[in-house]
Amino acid sequence: MFPYLLLPVLFLCPASCTTTRRHAEPLHQDLVTQLPGQPSVGFRHYASYTTVDEKNGRALFYWFFEATSGSDEKPLVLWLNGGPGCSSVGYGATQEIGPFLVDGEGYALKFNPYSWNKEANLLFLESPVGVGFSYSNTSSDYDILGDSFAANDAYSFLHEWYKKFPSYRNRLLHCWRELCRKICTRVGRADL
């Protein structure tokens, strides 16, 4: 069953919902506190949009999972599924390396015993616009999609994302991808 049956609920629980947290920091506006069928977790996860082009109204969607332990010391992994055109949330996060797997019916989550967030903080990016929940309000953006376009948006995304999560700015960043080499090369060379 396609995992997007569960994903729209990311927006249904505001950050003010109660949750058990490891840290005493104030709640972050992008904090996901509970999803239907989500097992109880000892780590935080966040999901939201980050604007990459104000003029065109272009925004990329992300889902970020802290490491299960020692998140303050562990590196950040940016995960991009390939194509471009394949959802990082629909596949990378919920079918491959994320901490949750969508069950066979598509209505609940279960733990992934092989999740990479045991060793790193995971950032799944829906890129380019038109993939998953990422979008543009300017129709002509969809006519000029390509590796350079996606790489520039990924660079802009990281710039803005680091403003939301400044403690990750000086962390080691690993860019993992399925068929997105040019995007990771652009991001990897950038001075963020």
C-alpha positions as CSV (number, residue, x, y, z in Angstrom):
1,M,0.0,0.0,0.0
2,F,1.3,3.4,-0.9
3,P,2.6,5.2,2.3
4,Y,1.0,8.6,1.4
5,L,-2.2,7.4,3.0
6,L,-0.6,8.2,6.4
7,L,1.4,11.3,5.5
8,P,-1.3,14.0,5.4
9,V,-1.7,13.6,9.1
10,L,1.7,15.3,9.6
11,F,-0.2,18.5,9.5
12,L,-3.1,17.6,11.9
13,C,-1.2,17.8,15.2
14,P,0.0,21.3,16.1
15,A,3.3,21.8,17.9
16,S,1.3,22.6,21.1
17,C,0.2,19.0,21.5
18,T,1.7,17.4,24.5
19,T,4.6,15.0,24.1
20,T,7.2,13.3,26.1
21,R,10.6,14.9,25.2
22,R,14.1,14.2,26.2
23,H,15.1,17.9,26.2
24,A,13.7,20.8,28.2
25,E,13.7,23.2,25.2
26,P,10.6,25.0,24.1
27,L,8.5,23.2,21.4
28,H,9.6,23.9,17.9
29,Q,6.9,25.0,15.5
30,D,7.7,22.1,13.1
31,L,7.7,19.4,15.8
32,V,5.5,16.4,15.1
33,T,4.2,15.1,18.4
34,Q,2.1,12.1,17.3
35,L,1.0,10.4,14.1
36,P,-1.9,7.9,13.9
37,G,-0.5,4.4,14.6
38,Q,2.9,5.8,15.7
39,P,4.7,3.8,18.3
40,S,6.0,5.8,21.3
41,V,9.4,7.2,20.6
42,G,12.3,8.6,22.6
43,F,13.4,11.0,19.8
44,R,11.9,14.1,18.2
45,H,10.9,14.5,14.6
46,Y,9.9,17.5,12.6
47,A,8.1,18.1,9.3
48,S,7.3,21.3,7.4
49,Y,7.9,23.4,4.4
50,T,10.9,25.6,3.8
51,T,10.6,28.4,1.3
52,V,13.4,28.4,-1.3
53,D,12.1,31.2,-3.6
54,E,9.8,33.9,-2.1
55,K,9.1,35.5,-5.5
56,N,7.9,32.3,-7.2
57,G,6.3,30.9,-4.0
58,R,8.5,27.8,-4.2
59,A,8.8,25.6,-1.1
60,L,10.3,22.2,-0.3
61,F,8.9,19.8,2.2
62,Y,11.2,18.0,4.7
63,W,10.9,15.4,7.5
64,F,13.7,15.5,10.0
65,F,14.4,12.8,12.6
66,E,16.8,13.2,15.5
67,A,19.1,10.3,16.3
68,T,17.7,7.9,18.8
69,S,20.5,8.7,21.3
70,G,23.3,11.2,21.4
71,S,21.7,13.4,18.8
72,D,23.8,16.4,19.9
73,E,27.0,14.6,18.9
74,K,25.9,12.7,15.8
75,P,26.2,13.9,12.2
76,L,23.4,15.1,9.9
77,V,22.4,13.0,6.9
78,L,20.6,14.7,4.1
79,W,18.7,12.0,2.1
80,L,17.5,12.6,-1.4
81,N,15.6,9.9,-3.3
82,G,16.4,9.7,-7.0
83,G,14.9,10.5,-10.3
84,P,14.5,13.4,-9.7
85,G,10.9,12.6,-9.1
86,C,10.9,10.0,-6.4
87,S,9.6,11.0,-2.9
88,S,12.2,10.9,-0.2
89,V,9.4,10.9,2.4
90,G,7.3,8.2,0.6
91,Y,10.2,5.9,0.1
92,G,13.4,6.8,1.9
93,A,11.8,7.8,5.2
94,T,8.9,5.3,5.3
95,Q,10.2,2.3,3.3
96,E,14.0,2.3,3.5
97,I,16.1,4.0,6.2
98,G,13.8,6.1,8.4
99,P,12.8,5.1,11.9
100,F,9.2,4.3,10.9
101,L,8.0,1.8,8.3
102,V,4.4,2.0,7.0
103,D,2.7,-1.3,7.8
104,G,1.4,-3.5,5.0
105,E,-2.1,-1.9,5.1
106,G,-0.8,1.7,5.0
107,Y,-2.6,2.8,8.1
108,A,-0.1,2.5,10.9
109,L,3.6,2.8,11.6
110,K,6.1,0.3,13.0
111,F,9.7,0.7,14.0
112,N,12.4,0.0,11.4
113,P,15.0,-2.1,13.2
114,Y,17.6,-1.0,10.6
115,S,16.9,2.8,10.8
116,W,19.8,5.0,10.2
117,N,18.7,7.4,12.9
118,K,20.4,5.0,15.4
119,E,23.7,6.5,14.0
120,A,22.8,9.9,12.6
121,N,20.2,12.7,12.5
122,L,18.2,12.1,9.3
123,L,16.8,14.9,7.1
124,F,14.6,13.7,4.2
125,L,14.0,16.3,1.5
126,E,11.2,16.2,-1.1
127,S,13.0,17.6,-4.2
128,P,12.6,19.1,-6.8
129,V,9.3,21.0,-6.6
130,G,6.5,18.8,-7.8
131,V,7.8,15.8,-5.9
132,G,5.8,14.6,-2.8
133,F,4.6,17.7,-1.0
134,S,7.0,20.2,-2.4
135,Y,5.5,22.8,-4.7
136,S,5.8,26.1,-6.6
137,N,3.1,28.7,-7.1
138,T,4.7,29.6,-10.5
139,S,3.7,27.2,-13.2
140,S,6.8,28.0,-15.4
141,D,9.1,26.5,-12.6
142,Y,7.8,23.1,-13.6
143,D,9.0,23.7,-17.2
144,I,12.7,24.3,-16.2
145,L,13.2,21.4,-13.7
146,G,16.6,19.7,-13.9
147,D,19.7,18.8,-11.9
148,S,21.0,22.4,-11.6
149,F,17.5,23.7,-10.7
150,A,17.1,21.0,-8.0
151,A,20.7,21.6,-6.7
152,N,20.2,25.3,-6.3
153,D,16.9,24.7,-4.5
154,A,18.6,22.2,-2.2
155,Y,21.3,24.7,-1.4
156,S,18.7,27.4,-0.6
157,F,16.7,24.9,1.4
158,L,19.8,24.1,3.6
159,H,20.5,27.8,4.1
160,E,17.0,28.3,5.4
161,W,16.7,25.0,7.3
162,Y,19.9,25.9,9.3
163,K,18.1,29.0,10.4
164,K,15.4,26.8,11.9
165,F,17.9,24.3,13.4
166,P,21.1,26.4,14.1
167,S,22.7,23.7,16.3
168,Y,23.2,21.6,13.2
169,R,25.1,24.2,11.2
170,N,28.5,23.1,12.4
171,R,27.8,19.3,12.3
172,L,29.3,17.0,9.8
173,L,26.9,16.8,6.8
174,H,26.6,13.6,4.8
175,C,24.5,13.8,1.6
176,W,23.1,10.4,0.6
177,R,21.1,10.0,-2.5
178,E,19.7,7.6,-5.0
179,L,20.6,8.9,-8.4
180,C,21.0,12.5,-7.4
181,R,24.8,12.9,-7.7
182,K,24.8,16.4,-9.1
183,I,22.6,17.7,-6.4
184,C,24.8,16.4,-3.6
185,T,27.9,17.6,-5.4
186,R,26.5,21.2,-5.4
187,V,25.4,21.0,-1.8
188,G,28.6,19.4,-0.7
189,R,30.8,22.2,-2.2
190,A,28.6,24.9,-0.7
191,D,29.7,27.1,2.2
192,L,26.5,26.9,4.2
